[in-house]
């Protein structure tokens, strides 16, 4: 498994003209994802892979501003030779999670992204509820509600495994 270093991720972001606001956001998502991953790693015999979490969180918005930025970003990361990271980047905003299995790096990056709006920490409920309230498109509203349900399943799974509130875990000191 080939995983780029944080420095290589920063070079990819710069080389793809990723907006500065998206880079700042991604750095915060990386910190949040690493905090969540660290607690889960402490509790498990194996995994999650912290290098994979770091790279995927840094690169998840590499194509922000493009149509279907997750798929476009996955393609950029895949072309750079990082298939496992590309998988997470491609899934970071459209994810299925039943709650039947423990969270993986993919869910960790997904939920970390939902805890950061721009450069501010928010709760999972806040991230979705203000979008749902403002939504006037029925199709989009259905998708938002489904996404919120998935995010809440991930939140519940992490909280049950760690015994900690997700939002508190996300802001814990390193």
Buried (B, 14 or more C-beta within 10 A) or exposed (E): EEBBEBEBBBEBBEEBEBEEEBBEBBBBBBBBBBBBBBBBBEEEEEBBBBBBBBBBBBBBBBBBEBEEBBBBBBBBBBEBEBEBBBBBBBBBBBBEBEBEEBBBBBBBBBBBBBBBBEEEBBBBBBBBEEBBEEBEEEEEBEEBEEBBEBBBBBBEBBBEBBEBEBBEBBEEEE
